[in-house]
Amino acid sequence: MKAMKKIWRYIKQYKKLLYISLIMLVLNQVLGLLSPLIVKEILDEHIMGIEFPWYQVAEEGEHTVYFNGDYYKQERYFGDGETKGKQVSVFTHKSNFYFVYEPIIEGKKTIDDQTLTVVKDEITKTYSISKLDYEDVIDFYKPSFFMLKILVLLLLARSILSIIIGYIQRISTANLNINMVRDARLDAIKKVGRLPINYFEQEPAGKLSNRIIHDVGGMMMLLGTLINLVINASMSFIFAYIGMFYLDAKLALISFVIYPIVYIWLRFFIKKLRKVATKVNELNSLITASLNEIINGISILQIFNYKKQTSKRFDTLNKAFMGEHIKEIKLHTTLGWNMINFLRGIVTAAIIVYFGYGYLNVEGMVISAGLIYAYNEYLLKLIDPLNILFRQVGNLQHAVVRTERIFKIIDGEVEDNTKEVIPRYKGRIQFENVWFAYHEQDYVIKDINLNIEPGQVVGLVGHTGSGKSSLMSLLLRFYDLKPTDKGKILVDGIDITNFSKPTYRQHIGIILQDPVLFKGTIASNVRFGANDITDEQIEEILIHIGAKQLLDKFDKGIHQEVSRAGSNLSVGEKQLISFARALIYNPSILVMDEATANIDTETETLIQNALDIVSKGRTMIIIAHRLSTIKNADKIVVLNNGEKFEEGSHKELIINNGIYANIYRSQV
């Protein structure tokens, strides 16, 4: 199985736990084999064994019973050469015990007062009997007391051992599962950081989260289910047949007839179940994604009173999930669990019919309660693997689907993660005849030629959809030029695709329109992994860029906890933290994507001052809608419909009286 091969890479790290678990499973199955045999021994040899032949003996000794002035001993307790006296009989009838001074034949028994009548094959015999009182019955059972105690203690010990072994097995399996899932989840998180950016555009965040949190449990379910099916069920099957062949080989062979029927039945069941399981898991992921969307957009939903429509959309999805889940339950209850219970009933009835018919028609066939009990137990142990199979096959299908989904992340196509230390860029950037399309040849960047010199501040302007962000995505290598695209991008004269992305990006930074802050403190968000930076340095940087008010705002200063998504900070304050982070990172090329779009005029002045500080000693590209941000840029590039339309300084573009001039006048 492909899914099992995939998770083996995690299991093999914890082989010791796996071996312990498997050994405990086998030991439990061995104990399960012994239990029916011990019970059979108790019933047939010692409870019903009171009816075995008794003989009169001359004197008291070991295993003798005193009754009505004479001593008696069962045939099985006689030693070699020991003299047997007159044979007598003890038998049970309708919960009473009787003594007969002669051997009796097997047959249909009736008792009338002190007379026993036995009828067999048209032969009728009568016997004079004595009813045994409670003390007499106890006396006749005393020779078996010692072995009964031993056998009962064995049953008790078997039960205690089974509990201990089961505990060890479950703990070792749980440890194996927990470690395996932890490792897989960590690998999935590592891979998320290396997935191509277009993966996140195609996959909703909630659905991706569901895969890492929920679907990774499919590996644990798959291992547990396979252990149950392959090991537990197989061992149960093998040991059951050992017991059955030991008791009655003929019936054991007859039982093989059922397996072709079960095989056809199971194939049909699995085929139906797999389709439903796939839909159930897919809808479960969509529900998680929908919830994530609702929670993240709750403010918009409330403002626009879109709550009813949202609930309706969620209800539609939820009903679809419920419908598929109900289908799965119906499938189990019709072709799964109930059919197994039906088969269990047929097996019990078949055993009774088989032994009953044999007892009546097969000469010399001896049937006992212990034999029927033991054989029924073994046959039910054959049904148990089928029961496990049909109960667990649903889990198996879900586990396989979920395992395949998580391994789409773990084994998915990822970017080269190698990182080499390279000299800091001087900062010269060249776009040479660049054509780029997200899909086939629907180009969003068309024949862009652009030279940016080291240390220049360049503004990138254009209407929505003009290609500004796409051009910067290429520079940042969120996307690479495909074979169907054209041109190349150079940094310091070297094609950027010559490096792995981690190597290339070590001297490039970005400040986004909506700053991304993570759970932690202001200091941890500024430091952002640069653990050699001290608190004093962070405070100096924040003061340097004009963020002293941020330090004064909170009693804890830079150690103030940041709320979810930085909700306890203003947009301007979050942006200042982003600027401080950029200074800590000290990139030679810095891209600012609409960094002043969502702030007021006063804060914009503060950001502009910070921008002047951050831009020193590095090449800076600013995507701006507010042209006041780039008014003093060394060069401004105007894009229109994916093409470079204008290029020059602020004054030159105003004189040119083109798109830039029109945008500037509208803002002024």
PyMOL commands that set and color helices and strands:
alter all, ss='L'
color gray80, all
select helices_A, chain A and resi 2-51+75-77+134-192+197-202+205-215+217-247+249-296+298-303+307-361+369-410+468-475+496-498+501-505+522-527+535-544+548-553+557-559+564-566+571-585+601-614+627-629+650-656+659-667
alter helices_A, ss='H'
color red, helices_A
select strands_A, chain A and resi 54-57+64-67+70-74+87-93+96-100+108-112+115-120+123-131+429-437+443-452+457-461+486-491+494-495+508-511+520-521+561-562+589-593+619-623+635-640+643-648
alter strands_A, ss='S'
color yellow, strands_A
deselect
rebuild
show_as cartoon
